[in-house]
């Protein structure tokens, strides 16, 4: 799909995104996996910004004055937060202090979350309709299997609670620092082969 002139983002937005890509790459010393993890982490933030920019730029007649004013104010706050984020990333690439450790750990978090999601999907068995060992009627579960499932459920609940706590801490740090630390929701593509 090619973009027509009416659907393109403004040059200021695309240059901000390119600057972010270069700065985040330098912040993790151009380490390929860490760079990609940071890009995955901040991509939803830029998608939301692009959506609002398109609404403001291209839908002049569709939006009421109040809605348009709210969108413009949101964009001002978003731009200010991105300026602070770029400053953090720039400091991270110049020094090896707290900002560098923060960006490194954010990249590690994305990698660990991706690995966790893939491992849960890898444990699922692929259905094979030709398998004759499976009985047609379901058998009652043994006590050992029930206990194992309960233990796995508690582990999953613990992991979800830990991720939620980390997400809350990141949101508090964002609001106190006036910056954006990306999104914790990570999409993983799983390729299943039988």
Secondary structure as GFF3:
##gff-version 3
##sequence-region A 1 194
A	DSSP	alpha_helix	11	27	.	.	.	ID=ss1
A	DSSP	alpha_helix	32	58	.	.	.	ID=ss2
A	DSSP	alpha_helix	65	94	.	.	.	ID=ss3
A	DSSP	alpha_helix	98	122	.	.	.	ID=ss4
A	DSSP	alpha_helix	143	177	.	.	.	ID=ss5
###
